[in-house]
Amino acid sequence: MPYISQLKAIVGAEHVYVDQESLHHYGHDETEDFLFLPDVVVKPSNAEEISKILILCNQFKVPVTPRGAGTGLSGGALPIHKGLVLAMERFNKILHIDDQNLQATVEPGVVTQYFQETVAAQGLFYPPDPSSRGSCFLGGNMAESSGGPKAVKYGVTKDYVLNLEVVLPTGEIIWTGANVLKNATGYNLTQLMIGSEGTLGVITKIVLKLIPLPSKDLVMLAPFASSEQACAAVSAIFRAGITPSALEFMERDAILWAVDYLKLDMVLTDTDQAHLLIEVDGNDMDVLMKEAEIIYEVLQEFEVGEILMADSAQQKVDLWKLRRNVAHGVKANSIYKEEDTVVPRAALPALIKGIKEIGGKFGFESVCFGHAGDGNLHIFIIKGNLSEEQWNTSVIEGIKELFRLTVALGGTISGEHGIGYVQKPYIEIALSKTVIDLMKGIKKVFDPNHILNPGKIFE
Ligand SMILES: Cc1cc2nc3c(=O)[nH]c(=O)nc-3n(C[C@H](O)[C@H](O)[C@H](O)COP(=O)(O)OP(=O)(O)OC[C@H]3O[C@@H](n4cnc5c(N)ncnc54)[C@H](O)[C@@H]3O)c2cc1C
């Protein structure tokens, strides 16, 4: 690797890693059990260093994979073509909290929860809260346009980004917009970067919009006799005029595996086949109680069991902990493929029914959970005792059928995890050739030598 000495000259030898342990660590993320070893890992600390690295990599045609915390679920940070992993963990500063304009300027390696807690201490709220918020980075959230439970009321990452400093694959450093709430000046490059999965540029600074922190909330857990009943209740809540601040769906096994993982002594009855975790928030407890009453009345129209209303701050924390640990619980039990389907909310019952029918047809078990208020269902397809052949053939055919159903229901194949490496083979189910060709054209304008995160989203 002739360029290693130049990398060391740019970032300092202590920030260039070629040892096996580092290559192994940066060779995987949270996607299935994939491992792709890079040639080298580099940890820059500012945009100028990244600019020099990218110019060098263009010269030597070295693939570069930007990496945040490596919690991604579509394999975006996997260095599938080897080359260089650009680890962003030294970009870990909150640069400025502007309490006059309710904005903050941050580096992309700041952990999402740390940022949320820092602004909350000033009475401010940054709502996007992926369930991985305790470890994922804001830069990764930008690159995936991440969502999370609060998205149903407050929107996803893209709704809070005002401006970005980006190093283009060719080395130029730009700001994409301005630190303002409205901007009609030319194409919207800020939003083009959001969700671009590290293929168009490396984000090095982020200006975020903040809102006042709501002071009160109510959390309830409602059990249902079937997943379809729980899913049908979701759109009924909105039709009754309520927008919860979170509305999460968990199938029975999702809860049981999380309970097992967390070693809780929670017991489900035989009729508890699925749950909705519902939160309302605001500043007036009387209003929230009224909203909870309306939700309670709506749920009675369905096959609902005894609804638990959290009666202490600790119980709320425990219920959210349960929800946030579903993925860990499933992972502790089996290798899985995770799909990130999203449909118009009223189509959720048809989606969940179809998922089970398709699983039966192609011979796989699935466990579903997710952000039902957004129509966003995560489907864990469990490897369990399936043979490698079944895993790599009939399950793949099943996923294609699942995605065709999702699109037929008016939805699409990823709501918040991105296409990355693992969903790439299915993108044509969701997007027309004309649209894919437009996207490829954009990629070429930004990255003529195709060095930045090659092999992600499309070939
Ligand atoms: C248990 C668990 C729960 C999760 N829950 C949710 C959830 O509720 N909602 C949700 O949306 N996601 C969720 N995720 C997925 C994941 O946490 C998010 O996609 C997150 O935004 C990834 O951030 P990261 O820092 O780990 O990025 P990484 O995985 O490191 O990278 C993700 C992508 O971002 C690119 N990237 C990273 N940093 C930069 C940068 N500075 N500039 C340009 N590109 C960059 C990478 O190249 C890659 O393509 C969950 C994951 C886990 C493991």
The ligand as a Gaussian input file, in Angstrom:
#p B3LYP/6-31G(d) Opt

LIG

0 1
 C      -30.206000      -1.877000      18.351000
 C      -30.357000      -0.944000      17.187000
 C      -31.482000      -0.147000      17.109000
 C      -31.644000       0.730000      16.038000
 N      -32.755000       1.523000      16.005000
 C      -32.917000       2.393000      14.991000
 C      -34.080000       3.237000      14.952000
 O      -34.935000       3.213000      15.831000
 N      -34.189000       4.080000      13.914000
 C      -33.251000       4.153000      12.905000
 O      -33.415000       4.950000      11.993000
 N      -32.149000       3.369000      12.936000
 C      -31.952000       2.503000      13.945000
 N      -30.842000       1.707000      13.971000
 C      -29.875000       1.771000      12.854000
 C      -28.648000       2.688000      13.096000
 O      -28.393000       2.893000      14.462000
 C      -28.812000       4.024000      12.384000
 O      -28.842000       3.811000      10.977000
 C      -27.744000       5.058000      12.712000
 O      -28.071000       6.301000      12.158000
 C      -26.364000       4.666000      12.221000
 O      -25.433000       5.552000      12.806000
 P      -23.912000       5.140000      12.966000
 O      -23.183000       6.300000      13.516000
 O      -23.768000       3.878000      13.680000
 O      -23.514000       4.962000      11.416000
 P      -22.689000       3.807000      10.697000
 O      -23.380000       2.498000      10.834000
 O      -21.288000       3.859000      11.093000
 O      -22.809000       4.296000       9.195000
 C      -24.064000       4.338000       8.556000
 C      -23.903000       5.022000       7.183000
 O      -23.548000       6.365000       7.378000
 C      -22.370000       6.697000       6.636000
 N      -21.683000       7.727000       7.444000
 C      -21.370000       7.664000       8.759000
 N      -20.829000       8.829000       9.146000
 C      -20.782000       9.627000       8.054000
 C      -20.322000      10.967000       7.803000
 N      -19.809000      11.718000       8.767000
 N      -20.441000      11.457000       6.541000
 C      -20.983000      10.715000       5.545000
 N      -21.431000       9.464000       5.730000
 C      -21.334000       8.930000       6.965000
 C      -21.640000       5.381000       6.488000
 O      -20.805000       5.377000       5.358000
 C      -22.796000       4.419000       6.323000
 O      -23.228000       4.387000       4.996000
 C      -30.653000       0.805000      15.026000
 C      -29.522000      -0.002000      15.113000
 C      -29.364000      -0.875000      16.179000
 C      -28.133000      -1.719000      16.242000

